Amino acid sequence: MTKLLPFLFITILCSSCAVATLATTTIKTTAKIVTLPIMAIGAAVEAITPDDEEEAVEGEGADIEG
């Protein structure tokens, strides 16, 4: 009986740590899965929309020279 009690305590402690680790891993994986399409959409929008900064810099240079 004296050896059984520590064994049960360690088993319960380890199983609760395993559950916490599994839950943390699940949450992190879900967050990555959710952010991936958002990042892809952002990259697609960035590729499609024109870059206004380049046009502004080119326009300023023409005014200074002319």
N, C-alpha and C positions, 0 to 999 in steps of 0.2 A: 504494500500500500504506500509506503514511503517513496518508492520509485515511480509509482503511477501518477501521483499528484504533480510532480514537476514535468513529467512527460505530457500530461494533459494541458498544463499551463503553457508549455512551449508550443504545443500543437495549435492551441487556440490563438496564441500570440502571432505565430507565423502565418496562420491562415488569414488573420485580419490584416496583416501587412500585405499579403498577396492580393487580397480584395482591394485594398487601397491603391496598390500599384497598378492593378488592372483597370481600376476606375480612372486613374490619372492618365494612363496610356490611352484609354478609350476617348477621353475628353480631348487630349492633344491631337489624336488622329482625326477626330471629327472636326476640330478647328482647322486643321490643314486641308481637309477635304472641302470645307466650306470656303476657305480663302482662295483656293486654286482657281475656280471659275471666275471669281471676282478679279483676280490679278490678270487672268487671260482677257477678260472683257476690257479692263483698263489698258492693257497693252494694245489691243485691237483699236480702241478709240484713239489712243495716242498715235498709232500708225496712220489712221485715216484722216484725222484732223490736221489742217495745215499749221505750221509753226509760225506764229505771228512775230516772234522775236527776231527771226532772221529777216523778215520783210522790213521791220522797223529799223534795224541796223543798216540795211542796204539803202533805205530811203534817207536816213540821216546823212550818210556818206555822200550821196548825190547832192544834197542841199549845201554841204560845206564846200564841195569842189566847184559848184556852179555859181 
